Amino acid sequence: MASRQTFRQLRASLFWIFCGVALLIIIIPSIDIIVSILKAAIPVIKPDIFTKTTAQGGLQNAILGTVYLGVGVLLTAGTLGVLGGLYIAEFAPARLASVLRFFSEVLSGVPSIVIGYIGYVTLVAKGGLGWHYSLLGGVLALGALILPYIVKTTEVAFSGVPRTLREGATALGMSRVQTIRKVLLPPALPGIISGLIIALAISTGETAPLLFTAGFSDLNPSASLINSPVGYLTGVTYNDLQLPGGNYQALANAAAGVTIVIILLLIFGGRLVTARSRRLVARMDL
């Protein structure tokens, strides 16, 4: 018995050591990349970079374009994703829910550049809708990219609500809609918000779908949704790194640094909301 117990302890120790090494393999390169980007970006980020467009050596149009794209993605993919995840978790029959999950997983595995090309053929090219490069085209391409993540996190958020709450609502004679709105949504909401934030962080760091659908503009975003290209931070990094000259390289570094800061803020915010969601569900389950 003693030898078996020792073997189990040794196996458990080796497993946790392996997990620690794997975690370090992921963390160390990530930290190195982030530090390198910020080290190159901080010296060139000055106040006037936020008040000038890329044509003037600044990032105002790129920052505004990134914000507009993010808001558009939240309004489109966020709404569809939350409703889709709610339907799968609470309304869809088991077989239909399985089919919907399968197609959602397939969509999540499609490379972003393929989504961008499909968006180009469908929305931008003359054989499609003929919108040209535009804000709305970029929003739809990014929305298709992050939609599966929002659907999944919403489904998990509703599935994680304690079953006792559903049973209590049924015992009180509440309808399905009342149960969702008054009983299930409050504890699921932090998880839903966390999923939206993480999905927004993913879309903020994307370039390939926007190259095919949003194009790029050195001007601030216009009122036209389907006929005018729009600037964005990752586009500045992609374009200016390929151009000769220190000014272009500096602007590319600044754009990369601002992008990293935005993504980190979104991810940390999502983690805080997730932690709050878990504490809330744990208290309600007592």
LUMLUM-46381 format. One line per field, with one value per residue: residue number from 0; residue in one letter; chain; x, y, z of N, C-alpha, C in turn. Coordinates in pm, whole numbers, plus 32768, in hexadecimal, padded with zeros to 4 digits. Example, Ala and Ser with C-alpha at 12.3 -4.5 7.8 and 13.67 -1.06 7.14 Angstrom:
residues 2
num = [0  1] .
residuo = [A  S] .
cadena = [A  A] .
n.xx = [8527  8505] .
n.yy = [7DC7  7F1F] .
n.zz = [830C  82C4] .
ca.xx = [84CE  8557] .
ca.yy = [7E3E  7F96] .
ca.zz = [830C  82CA] .
c.xx = [8528  850A] .
c.yy = [7EB6  8003] .
c.zz = [830C  8313] .
//
This chain:
residues 286
num = [0  1  2  3  4  5  6  7  8  9  10  11  12  13  14  15  16  17  18  19  20  21  22  23  24  25  26  27  28  29  30  31  32  33  34  35  36  37  38  39  40  41  42  43  44  45  46  47  48  49  50  51  52  53  54  55  56  57  58  59  60  61  62  63  64  65  66  67  68  69  70  71  72  73  74  75  76  77  78  79  80  81  82  83  84  85  86  87  88  89  90  91  92  93  94  95  96  97  98  99  100  101  102  103  104  105  106  107  108  109  110  111  112  113  114  115  116  117  118  119  120  121  122  123  124  125  126  127  128  129  130  131  132  133  134  135  136  137  138  139  140  141  142  143  144  145  146  147  148  149  150  151  152  153  154  155  156  157  158  159  160  161  162  163  164  165  166  167  168  169  170  171  172  173  174  175  176  177  178  179  180  181  182  183  184  185  186  187  188  189  190  191  192  193  194  195  196  197  198  199  200  201  202  203  204  205  206  207  208  209  210  211  212  213  214  215  216  217  218  219  220  221  222  223  224  225  226  227  228  229  230  231  232  233  234  235  236  237  238  239  240  241  242  243  244  245  246  247  248  249  250  251  252  253  254  255  256  257  258  259  260  261  262  263  264  265  266  267  268  269  270  271  272  273  274  275  276  277  278  279  280  281  282  283  284  285] .
residuo = [M  A  S  R  Q  T  F  R  Q  L  R  A  S  L  F  W  I  F  C  G  V  A  L  L  I  I  I  I  P  S  I  D  I  I  V  S  I  L  K  A  A  I  P  V  I  K  P  D  I  F  T  K  T  T  A  Q  G  G  L  Q  N  A  I  L  G  T  V  Y  L  G  V  G  V  L  L  T  A  G  T  L  G  V  L  G  G  L  Y  I  A  E  F  A  P  A  R  L  A  S  V  L  R  F  F  S  E  V  L  S  G  V  P  S  I  V  I  G  Y  I  G  Y  V  T  L  V  A  K  G  G  L  G  W  H  Y  S  L  L  G  G  V  L  A  L  G  A  L  I  L  P  Y  I  V  K  T  T  E  V  A  F  S  G  V  P  R  T  L  R  E  G  A  T  A  L  G  M  S  R  V  Q  T  I  R  K  V  L  L  P  P  A  L  P  G  I  I  S  G  L  I  I  A  L  A  I  S  T  G  E  T  A  P  L  L  F  T  A  G  F  S  D  L  N  P  S  A  S  L  I  N  S  P  V  G  Y  L  T  G  V  T  Y  N  D  L  Q  L  P  G  G  N  Y  Q  A  L  A  N  A  A  A  G  V  T  I  V  I  I  L  L  L  I  F  G  G  R  L  V  T  A  R  S  R  R  L  V  A  R  M  D  L] .
cadena = [A  A  A  A  A  A  A  A  A  A  A  A  A  A  A  A  A  A  A  A  A  A  A  A  A  A  A  A  A  A  A  A  A  A  A  A  A  A  A  A  A  A  A  A  A  A  A  A  A  A  A  A  A  A  A  A  A  A  A  A  A  A  A  A  A  A  A  A  A  A  A  A  A  A  A  A  A  A  A  A  A  A  A  A  A  A  A  A  A  A  A  A  A  A  A  A  A  A  A  A  A  A  A  A  A  A  A  A  A  A  A  A  A  A  A  A  A  A  A  A  A  A  A  A  A  A  A  A  A  A  A  A  A  A  A  A  A  A  A  A  A  A  A  A  A  A  A  A  A  A  A  A  A  A  A  A  A  A  A  A  A  A  A  A  A  A  A  A  A  A  A  A  A  A  A  A  A  A  A  A  A  A  A  A  A  A  A  A  A  A  A  A  A  A  A  A  A  A  A  A  A  A  A  A  A  A  A  A  A  A  A  A  A  A  A  A  A  A  A  A  A  A  A  A  A  A  A  A  A  A  A  A  A  A  A  A  A  A  A  A  A  A  A  A  A  A  A  A  A  A  A  A  A  A  A  A  A  A  A  A  A  A  A  A  A  A  A  A  A  A  A  A  A  A  A  A  A  A  A  A  A  A  A  A  A  A] .
n.xx = [8052  80C3  8183  80E1  8059  812F  817C  809A  80A6  819B  815E  8095  812D  81E5  8133  80D4  81C1  81F9  811F  8162  8253  81F2  814C  8207  828D  81D0  81A1  8298  82FC  8220  8223  831B  82ED  8225  82AD  837F  82F4  8277  835A  83CB  8300  82B6  837B  8338  8234  817B  80C3  8055  802D  7F36  7E8E  7EB9  7E90  7EEB  7F56  7FD0  808F  802A  7F3D  7E2E  7D51  7D67  7D40  7C3A  7BB6  7BE4  7B53  7A4D  7A28  7A31  794E  7886  78A4  785A  774B  76DF  774E  7757  7649  75CA  7663  7636  7521  751C  75B3  750F  742A  7489  74CC  73DD  72F1  7307  72CB  7373  73F7  73F8  7486  7580  75C7  75D7  76A8  7775  7792  77D6  78CE  795A  795D  79FB  7AF0  7B3F  7C38  7C9C  7CE6  7C66  7B5C  7B66  7B97  7AAD  79FB  7A53  7A15  7902  789F  793B  79A7  794D  78A8  781B  776C  77D5  7833  7924  7A5C  7A21  7996  78BC  78DE  79CE  7976  78B9  795E  7A11  7951  78EF  79CF  79ED  78FB  78C6  794E  78C0  77C5  7803  7868  7788  76CD  774F  774A  7636  7603  7698  7609  7572  74A6  73DF  7371  72D9  721E  71A2  712D  7076  6FD2  6F58  6EB0  6F07  6F2F  6FED  7075  706B  70FD  71FC  7236  721D  728C  735E  7401  7483  7558  75E3  7636  7735  77EC  77A1  77E0  78F3  793D  78FC  79B6  7AAD  7A91  7A87  7B8A  7C18  7BC2  7C28  7D38  7D4F  7DAC  7DAD  7C97  7C3C  7CE0  7C79  7B74  7B41  7C07  7CE3  7D0B  7D99  7D0D  7C20  7B0D  79EF  7894  781F  77C3  77ED  7889  797C  7ACF  7B78  7C54  7D2C  7DCF  7E72  7E94  7F3A  8026  805B  8073  8132  821C  8288  82EA  83F9  84C9  84F3  841E  8333  8360  8363  825C  81D4  822E  81BD  80AB  8094  80D3  7FFF  7F2B  7F68  7F4D  7E3B  7DCC  7E2F  7DB2  7CA7  7CAA  7CFA  7C26  7B57  7BA3  7B81  7A6C  7A1A  7A77  79D6  78DE  78F2  7903  7809  7754  77A4  7756  7641  7609  761D] .
n.yy = [7F87  8078  80A0  80C1  81AB  825D  8252  82C4  83C9  841B  8410  84D4  85B2  85C1  85F8  86FA  8786  876F  8802  88FF  8935  893B  8A18  8AE3  8ADD  8B51  8C4B  8CD8  8D18  8DB7  8E90  8EF8  8F4E  9014  90CA  9115  9195  926B  92EB  934D  93F4  94B3  958E  961F  966C  9781  98A7  9930  9869  9802  98BF  98F0  987B  974C  97A4  9888  9831  97C4  970C  972B  96FC  95E8  9588  95E3  9556  944D  9450  9482  939C  92DC  9320  92F7  91E3  917F  91CA  9138  9020  8FEF  9004  8F3A  8E5B  8E41  8E15  8D29  8C78  8C75  8BFE  8AFC  8A9E  8AA9  8A80  89E2  889B  8768  86DE  87A0  8869  87EF  87E3  88F5  8943  88B4  8932  8A2F  89FD  89AE  8A9F  8B35  8AC6  8B1B  8BBF  8D14  8DAC  8D2B  8D60  8E71  8E78  8E00  8EC2  8F94  8F36  8F1D  9016  90F2  90D8  9106  9040  8FFB  909B  9193  9260  92DF  9328  9347  93C2  932B  923A  91E0  91C4  90F2  9021  9001  8FC8  8ECD  8E3B  8E3A  8DE6  8CCD  8CB6  8D5E  8CE5  8BEF  8C39  8CB8  8BE6  8B3D  8BE5  8BF5  8AE4  8AB6  8B1D  8ACE  89AA  89A2  8AA0  8AB1  89E9  8A54  8B3B  8AC3  8A42  8B1E  8B68  8C01  8C75  8BFE  8CD4  8D98  8D13  8D0B  8E1C  8E8F  8DDD  8D32  8DD8  8EAA  8E22  8DB3  8E84  8F0B  8E49  8E48  8F4E  8F42  8E8C  8F26  8FF5  8F70  8F0B  8FFC  9056  8F9A  8FDB  90DC  90B9  9053  9048  8FE0  8FA9  90AE  9127  90C6  9121  9218  92B8  93CD  9511  9656  971F  979F  96CF  96CF  9733  967C  952B  945A  949E  951B  94EE  9495  94F0  9437  93B4  92C8  92BE  9397  933F  925C  92CA  93A0  932C  92BB  9386  945C  9527  95E2  966B  95E8  94EB  952C  9585  9499  93FE  9492  9472  935C  934A  93DD  933A  924B  92A2  92E1  91E1  9151  91DB  919F  9085  9061  90E3  9036  8F4F  8FA3  8FC9  8EC3  8E42  8EBF  8E61  8D4D  8D51  8DBB  8CF5  8C20  8C78  8C81  8B7A  8B08] .
n.zz = [8000  8050  7F8C  7EA9  7EED  7EF5  7DE9  7D6D  7DD6  7D6B  7C5A  7C4E  7C97  7BC3  7AF6  7B3A  7B2D  7A1D  79BA  7A21  7998  7891  78A5  78D3  77DF  7740  77BB  77D5  76C4  7679  772E  76EA  75E2  760B  76B2  7609  7538  75BF  7620  7538  74E7  75AC  75BA  74D2  74E1  74FB  756F  748D  73D7  73F3  7392  728B  713B  7084  6F97  6FE8  7091  7179  724B  725E  71AC  718D  7290  72C3  71F6  724B  733A  72D7  723A  7305  73A1  72E0  72B6  73B1  73B4  72DE  72BB  73CC  7422  737F  73CD  74E3  74E7  7450  74F1  75D3  7568  7526  7624  76B9  7624  7536  74B0  7510  743A  736A  73EB  73FF  72F0  72B2  735C  72E3  71E2  723B  72B1  71CD  713F  71EE  71BE  70C5  7009  7041  6F64  6E96  6ED4  6EAB  6D95  6D33  6D88  6CE6  6BE1  6BFB  6C5A  6C01  6AF9  699C  693C  6A1A  6B20  6AF1  6B9B  6BBB  6C68  6DC1  6EFB  6F5F  6ED6  6F4A  7052  703A  6FE2  70BB  7178  7123  715B  7275  72D4  7316  740F  74BA  74B7  7531  7633  769B  76A1  775B  7839  7879  789F  7980  7A52  7B89  7B9C  7C59  7C62  7B78  7BAE  7C8F  7C1E  7B6F  7C26  7C98  7BD1  7AFB  79AB  7889  780E  78D9  799D  7927  7909  7A0D  7AC4  7A5D  79BB  7A5C  7B00  7A28  798E  79CA  7963  7857  780C  7836  776B  768A  76A4  768D  7589  74FF  752F  749A  7395  7381  735E  725E  7104  6FFA  6F9E  6F84  6EC7  6DDA  6DDB  6E61  6DFE  6DFF  6E8B  6E96  6F06  6FF9  7069  6F93  6F63  6EBF  6EA3  6DF5  6D1A  6D46  6D98  6ECF  6FD8  70BC  71DF  71D0  70C0  708E  7107  7068  6F62  6F78  6FD9  6EFB  6E68  6E06  6EDA  7006  7084  7034  70A2  71B1  71D6  71A2  7279  734C  7316  7338  7447  74C1  7473  74FD  7606  7610  75E1  76BE  7791  7759  7776  7884  78FD  78AF  793D  7A45  7A4E  7A1F  7B06  7BC4  7B6F  7BAA  7CC1  7CFE  7C9D  7D3D  7E3D  7E1B  7DFE  7EF2] .
ca.xx = [8000  811A  81C3  807C  8042  81A4  8176  8033  80DB  8202  811B  8054  8196  8218  80CC  80D2  823E  81E5  80C5  81AD  82B0  81A2  811E  827A  82A8  8170  81A8  8317  82FD  81B8  8256  8389  82B2  81E2  8313  83C8  829E  8267  83DD  83DD  8292  82AC  83C7  8302  81A9  8175  8038  801F  800F  7EA7  7E43  7ED9  7E73  7F63  7F90  801D  80EC  7FE6  7EEB  7DA4  7CF0  7D71  7D01  7BAA  7B87  7BE3  7AE1  79D1  7A1E  7A0F  78C2  7834  78AB  7808  76BE  76B3  7771  7732  75B9  75AF  76A6  75F1  74A0  7537  75DA  7498  73D1  74C3  74CD  735B  727C  731A  72CD  73FB  7434  7411  74F2  75FD  75E7  7600  772E  77D4  77AD  781C  7959  7996  7978  7A6A  7B6C  7B5F  7C9F  7C68  7CFC  7BFD  7AE5  7B79  7B86  7A1D  79BE  7A74  79C7  7873  7878  798B  79BA  78DB  784D  77CC  7717  7815  783C  79AD  7A94  79C7  798B  785C  791C  7A2A  7928  787E  79C9  7A3C  78E1  78EE  7A43  79E0  7875  78C5  797B  7853  775F  7832  786F  76FF  7694  778E  771B  75B0  7609  76D6  75AD  7542  7425  737B  732C  7272  71B5  7157  70D9  7008  6F77  6F0D  6E56  6F3C  6F3E  7078  70B0  707E  716C  727B  724F  7225  72D2  73D9  7456  74DD  75D7  762A  765F  77C7  782F  7785  7831  797E  794E  78FB  7A33  7B18  7A7C  7AAE  7C1C  7C45  7BA9  7C7F  7DBD  7D4B  7DD0  7D8D  7C0F  7C28  7D26  7C22  7AEC  7B41  7C6E  7D25  7D02  7DE5  7CB0  7BC5  7A99  7984  780C  77F7  77DE  7806  78D3  79F9  7B2A  7B8C  7CD5  7D2A  7E56  7EC1  7EB4  7FAF  809A  8075  809D  81A8  8293  82BD  8319  847C  84C8  84E1  839C  82D1  837A  8339  81C9  81AB  8245  8159  802A  809A  80CD  7F76  7ED8  7F85  7F13  7DA9  7DAD  7E4A  7D47  7C2D  7CBA  7CF7  7B9B  7B0A  7BC4  7B42  79DC  7A0A  7A87  795E  7872  7900  78DF  7777  7713  77C3  7701  75B6  75FA  7621] .
ca.yy = [8000  80ED  80B6  80F7  8237  82A9  825B  8327  844E  843A  842B  8557  8619  85CD  8639  878A  87BD  877A  8874  897A  894C  8964  8AA2  8B3C  8AE2  8BAF  8CD0  8D1E  8D5D  8E1F  8F05  8F30  8F97  908C  9129  9148  91F4  92E4  932D  9397  9452  951F  9607  966A  9694  980A  98D7  9958  97F4  97E8  992E  98F7  9803  9709  97F7  98EF  97F2  979F  9692  974C  96B6  9558  956D  95F3  94E5  93D7  945E  9471  930F  9292  933A  92B2  9153  9162  91D9  90D1  8F99  8FE2  8FE7  8EB6  8DF4  8E2F  8DD5  8CA1  8C29  8C64  8B9D  8A77  8A75  8AA5  8A66  8982  880B  8733  86C0  881D  88AD  87AE  880E  8982  8946  8882  8999  8A9B  89D3  89B2  8B2B  8B64  8A90  8B56  8C27  8D9C  8DDE  8CF2  8DAF  8EF0  8E63  8DEC  8F46  8FE2  8F05  8F31  909F  915C  90C5  912D  8FCF  8FEF  910F  920A  92CA  9311  931C  9397  93A4  92C0  91BF  91B5  9198  906F  8FBE  8FE7  8F89  8E3F  8DFC  8E29  8DB6  8C4D  8CC7  8D99  8C7D  8B8B  8C70  8CD0  8B64  8B10  8C3A  8BCA  8A5A  8AB6  8B4A  8A59  8972  89BF  8B1D  8A8F  899C  8AB2  8B90  8A70  8A2D  8B9B  8B7E  8C63  8C48  8BEF  8D59  8DD6  8CCD  8D37  8EAC  8EB6  8D7C  8CFE  8E3E  8EF0  8DDD  8D94  8F00  8F22  8DEF  8E77  8FC6  8F16  8E55  8F94  903F  8F1F  8F09  9080  905A  8F4B  9027  9153  9093  9016  909C  8FA2  8FC0  913C  9146  90A0  9159  92A4  9304  9426  959F  96B2  9783  9772  9689  9724  9709  9610  94A7  93F3  94CF  955D  949D  94C8  94CD  93E8  93AF  925A  92DF  93EF  92EA  9206  9318  93F5  92DB  9296  93FE  948A  95A8  95D8  969D  957E  9484  9560  9585  940D  93D6  94D4  9430  92D8  935E  9402  92C3  91EF  92DB  92D0  9153  912C  9213  9150  8FFF  906A  9101  8FBB  8EF5  8FD6  8FAD  8E33  8E22  8EEC  8E05  8CD0  8D68  8DCD  8C74  8BCE  8CA4  8C5F  8AE8  8ADC] .
ca.zz = [8000  8058  7F09  7E4E  7F13  7EC8  7D57  7D4B  7DF6  7D08  7BDB  7C5A  7C97  7B3B  7AA4  7B56  7AF7  798C  79A4  7A3B  7929  781C  78BC  78BE  7750  7706  77F9  77BD  7641  7674  7776  769A  7571  763D  76E1  7594  74F1  7611  7627  74BB  74D0  7610  7598  745F  74FB  752E  756F  740A  7385  7401  7357  71FD  70EE  7053  6F2E  702D  70ED  71F6  724C  7282  7156  71A7  7312  72B0  71A6  72A1  7396  728A  7218  737F  73C3  727D  72D0  7427  7393  727F  72E9  7458  742B  7346  741B  7563  74CB  7426  7565  7626  7527  7535  76B1  76FE  75D0  74CA  74D0  7520  73B8  7324  7433  73D8  7268  72B8  7397  727F  717F  727F  72BE  7148  7120  7241  7188  7043  7017  7034  6EDD  6E42  6EEF  6E66  6D04  6D1A  6D95  6C6E  6B6F  6C13  6C79  6BC3  6A6A  6949  6930  6A94  6B3B  6ABB  6C00  6BC1  6CEF  6E14  6F89  6F74  6EA8  6FB2  70C6  701D  6FDD  7144  71BE  7101  7199  7306  72F6  7360  7499  7507  74C6  7592  76BA  76C8  76C5  77D7  78A6  78A1  78D0  7A04  7ABB  7BD3  7B73  7CC1  7C41  7B15  7BF2  7CE4  7BC9  7B3F  7C96  7CAE  7B61  7A9D  7922  785D  77F9  795C  79E0  78EC  791F  7A99  7B18  7A21  7980  7AB9  7B1B  79AB  794B  79CD  7906  77CF  77F7  782A  76E5  762A  76B0  7653  74F8  74CE  7530  7427  731A  737F  7330  71DA  7091  6F79  6F6B  6F65  6E4B  6D6A  6DE4  6E8C  6DBB  6E5F  6E68  6EEA  6F39  7061  7030  6F5F  6F85  6E66  6EDC  6D91  6CA6  6D6A  6DEA  6F56  7013  7138  7217  719A  7037  7093  7122  6FF3  6EEE  6F8C  6FED  6E78  6E25  6E35  6F20  7097  70AF  7020  7104  7233  71DB  71AD  7304  73A0  72FF  7378  74D8  74E8  7462  756B  7680  7607  75EF  7749  77E4  7741  77AE  7916  7921  78A1  79AB  7ABF  7A45  7A2E  7B94  7C09  7B4A  7BF3  7D4D  7D07  7C8C  7DB1  7EAC  7E00  7E01  7F7D] .
c.xx = [8056  815A  8161  8062  80B6  81A3  810F  8066  8145  81C3  80D6  80BB  81CD  81B3  80CD  8153  8233  818A  810D  820D  8265  8173  8190  829B  824A  8188  8225  831C  8295  81E8  82C4  8354  8274  8247  835E  8376  8291  82EA  83F7  8376  8295  82FE  838A  8270  81AA  80E6  8001  8000  7F7B  7E51  7E5E  7EB4  7EF5  7FA5  7FE8  8080  80AF  7F91  7E57  7D3F  7CF1  7D2E  7C6A  7B70  7B7F  7B6D  7A5D  79BC  79F5  797E  7865  7831  7855  7773  768C  76CE  774D  76A0  7598  75EB  7660  756A  74B4  755D  7566  743B  7407  74B7  7441  72E6  728F  730F  735C  743F  7454  7482  7579  7627  7619  768B  7797  77F7  77F4  78B0  79A1  79B9  79EE  7AF0  7B93  7BC9  7C67  7C7B  7C95  7B7A  7AEF  7B64  7AF3  79D3  79DA  7A1E  7933  784C  78BD  798F  793B  7878  77F7  7772  7754  781D  78C0  79E4  7A46  79CB  792E  7893  797D  79E2  78EF  78E9  79FA  79CE  78DA  7960  7A2C  7958  7877  78EF  790B  77E5  7787  7832  77E3  76BC  76CC  775D  7691  75B1  7645  767D  7575  74B7  73B8  732F  72BF  71FD  7161  70FC  7062  6FA1  6F22  6EB0  6E85  6F47  6FD1  70BC  70C8  70F1  71F2  729A  7267  727C  735A  7437  74B2  755D  7626  7667  76F6  7814  7819  77DA  78C4  799A  7952  797F  7AA6  7B0C  7AA5  7B46  7C55  7C36  7C04  7D08  7DC0  7D6D  7D9A  7CFF  7BF9  7C6F  7CCF  7B9E  7AE9  7BA5  7CC0  7D1A  7D55  7D8E  7C5C  7B4C  7A2C  78FC  77DD  7820  780B  785D  795C  7A51  7B44  7C15  7CC4  7DBA  7EAA  7EE6  7F2D  802D  80BE  80AE  8122  8227  82D4  82F7  83A1  846F  84A8  8459  8330  82E2  834C  82A2  8193  81BD  81DE  80D1  8026  8090  8042  7F18  7EEB  7F45  7E7C  7D83  7DC2  7DDD  7CC6  7C36  7CB4  7C6A  7B43  7B26  7B84  7AAC  79C2  7A15  7A0C  78E9  787A  78DB  7848  772D  772B  776D  766F  759E  75FB  7595] .
c.yy = [807E  810C  80EF  8189  828F  82BB  82C3  83B5  8479  845C  84B3  85C7  862F  8614  86D0  87CD  87D2  87F2  88F8  899C  897B  89F3  8B05  8B4B  8B44  8C3D  8D1B  8D5F  8DCD  8E9E  8F48  8F82  9019  90F5  9166  91B1  9276  9332  9380  9405  94CA  959B  965B  9694  971D  983E  98F6  98E0  97D1  9855  993E  9873  97C2  9757  9864  98B5  97CC  9722  96AD  96FE  9620  9533  9579  957F  9465  93DA  9446  93DE  92BC  92A5  92F2  921C  912E  9169  9168  9045  8F86  8FBE  8F5C  8E46  8DD8  8DEA  8D44  8C46  8C11  8BFB  8B0E  8A46  8A5D  8A77  89F2  88F3  87D6  871B  8740  886B  8872  87D8  889E  898F  891A  88EF  8A12  8A7A  89D3  8A43  8B60  8B32  8AC7  8BC2  8CB2  8DD2  8DA6  8D3D  8E37  8EE3  8E4F  8E72  8F9D  8FB8  8F27  8FC4  9107  914F  90E7  90BB  8FB9  9068  9192  927E  9315  92F9  9379  936A  932D  923A  9188  9181  910C  9002  8F9B  8FA2  8EF3  8DF5  8DDE  8DF5  8D31  8C5B  8CFF  8D34  8C1B  8BC2  8C8E  8C4E  8B31  8B62  8C11  8B3B  8A53  8AE8  8ACF  8A2C  8992  8A41  8B05  8A46  89F6  8B0B  8B42  8A59  8AA8  8BBB  8BE4  8C25  8C3B  8C76  8DA0  8D96  8CFC  8DC6  8ECD  8E5B  8D54  8D6C  8E83  8EA4  8DBD  8E10  8F1B  8EC8  8E18  8EF1  8FA2  8EDE  8EC1  8FE0  8FF2  8F1A  8F8E  908E  900D  8F9B  90A1  9132  9056  907B  9062  8FBB  9050  9165  912C  90EB  91ED  92F9  9352  94B3  95F1  971F  9749  972F  96E9  96EC  9695  9589  9442  9421  950A  9500  94E0  949C  947F  93CD  933E  9272  933A  939B  9297  9257  935F  93A6  92B6  930E  9428  9510  9597  9607  9632  950F  94AF  955E  94F7  93DA  9413  9491  93A7  92E5  9382  938B  9261  9221  92C6  923E  9125  9160  91C4  90C6  9003  908C  9086  8F59  8F21  8FB7  8F18  8E0A  8E4B  8E8F  8D84  8CE2  8D76  8D49  8C1B  8BF5  8C7B  8BC8  8AB1  8AC9] .
c.zz = [8000  7FD2  7EA4  7E6B  7EE5  7E31  7D2B  7D65  7D91  7C82  7BDD  7C56  7C0B  7AE0  7ABB  7B27  7A60  796C  79BA  79CB  78AD  782A  78A6  782B  770B  7739  77D1  7732  7638  76B8  7727  7625  759F  7669  766C  7548  753E  761B  75AA  74A9  752E  75E9  7528  7473  7541  7525  74E5  73B1  7389  73C2  72C1  71BA  70BD  6FE1  6F69  7090  7172  71E7  7267  722F  716F  722B  7306  725F  71F7  7302  734C  7264  7292  73A7  7362  7292  7349  7407  733A  72B5  737B  7469  73F8  739B  749E  754C  74A0  749A  75C4  75EB  7539  75C5  76E8  76A7  756E  74FC  74CD  7499  736A  7367  740E  734C  7267  72F5  7332  7219  71BD  7290  7237  7123  7171  720D  7100  7054  6FFA  6FA6  6E7C  6E57  6EAA  6DD1  6CE1  6D26  6D1C  6BF7  6B7F  6C1B  6C21  6B2B  6A1C  6938  69AB  6AA5  6B09  6B1D  6BF9  6C4E  6D4C  6EA5  6FA1  6F45  6F0F  702D  70B0  7018  7069  7194  71A2  7144  722D  7331  7342  73F1  74F0  751E  7533  761F  76F1  76F2  7749  784E  78D6  78D8  795C  7A74  7B04  7BA9  7BDA  7CA5  7BDB  7B58  7C4B  7C93  7B93  7BAE  7CB4  7C3B  7AFD  7A12  78FE  784B  787D  79A8  79AB  7913  79B1  7AEF  7ADD  79F1  79E5  7AD8  7A9D  796B  7955  796E  7876  77AE  77E6  779F  767B  762D  7671  75BA  74BA  74CB  74BA  73A5  7310  7349  72A5  716D  700E  6F4A  6F40  6EE5  6DD2  6D6A  6E09  6E3F  6E1F  6E2C  6EC9  6F26  6FAA  7023  7005  6F88  6F2F  6EA1  6E75  6D1C  6CC7  6DBE  6E71  6F88  7094  7161  71DB  7108  702F  70A9  70A7  6F7E  6F05  6FA6  6F67  6E2D  6E5B  6E7D  6FB4  70C6  70A0  7088  7190  7241  71E6  723A  7362  7391  7341  740F  7508  74DC  74D5  75ED  7681  761F  7680  77A6  77D4  7782  7846  7947  7918  7911  7A2D  7AC0  7A56  7AC0  7BE4  7BEC  7B9A  7C86  7D5E  7CFD  7D05  7E29  7E97  7E0B  7E90  7FB5] .
//
